[in-house]
Amino acid sequence: MNDKEYQTHHFEEIYRDGLLAPFLKSNPKYCANGLNEMIPRISYDDVMDHKYVVRWSPHDPNAFWAENTAIIAEYTSIAEMVDDGWRLD
């Protein structure tokens, strides 16, 4: 299984089972501005609604995080999101 297949498989599990609100690895295409205090994440609400929306989250995992934080990018499918370079952390 190559990386793209691996990422797609695990994203599909998360969305299918409503497992969690995943943190994502930095995507150089969107995270090159040195925003060290924020990290990319998909909100649990978006997972449950089958929306493919990457948002900013506070870097501190214990900090309060609102589900409707600023959007980095939106997609129509998991494949489109993975093709754009997003990877699970």
N, C-alpha and C positions, 0 to 999 in steps of 0.2 A: 504494500500500500504506500503510495507516494504521499508527500505532504498535503497536497491539495485534496486528495481522497480522504486522508486522515482528518483534516480540518472539517471538511464537509460532513463526514460521518458524525463527528462529535457535536458540531452545531446542530445537525438534524436531531440527535438524541436530546439535546438541551431543549429545543423547541417542541419536540414531540411529547416529552415527559414533563415539561415545565420544571426542570431541575433547579435552575439557579439564574441569577443575573450575572452573566460572565464578565470578568475583566478580560481585556484584550491586550496583546502586545502592541507597542507603538508601531504605527504605520508611517514610514518616512514621508509618504505622500501628504499626510495630514498633521503629523506630530513633529515636524522639523523646527518649530518655532521656539523650542526650549521651554515648553510649558511643564516644567518639572513638578509643579504642584497639582497637576491634573493628569488623569489617565483615562484612556478610552474604555467604555463599558457599554453593555446593552442592558437596559432596565428590565426588571422582572415584568413590569406591565407590558412592555413591548414584546417580550418572549411570549407571554400568555395571549397577546393579541396577534401573534405571528406577524409582527412588524420587524423589519430588518433595519433598525436604526441604531447607529453608533453615537453615543453621547459622551460628554466630559463628566468625569467623576473626581471628587477630591482624592488626592494621592493617599491620604490616611484612610485605611479601610474601616477605622472606627468612627470616622467623622459622619455626621448626618449627610445623607445623599438623597436629594429629591429626585423622584422618577422622571420629572419633566425638565431636566437640565439641558443646557445648550447642545444642539445637534451638530455632530461633525459631518456625518454623511448618512443618506438613506438609500435603501436598495429595494428591489422588487423580489429578490430571492436570496437564499443562502449562497448559491453558486455565484451570483453577481458580487456579493460581499467578499467571498473568498478570492474571487478573481481580482478584486481591487486591492488585495494584499492584507486583509485582516486575518489575524491568527489568535487563537485562544491562548491566554497566559497560563 
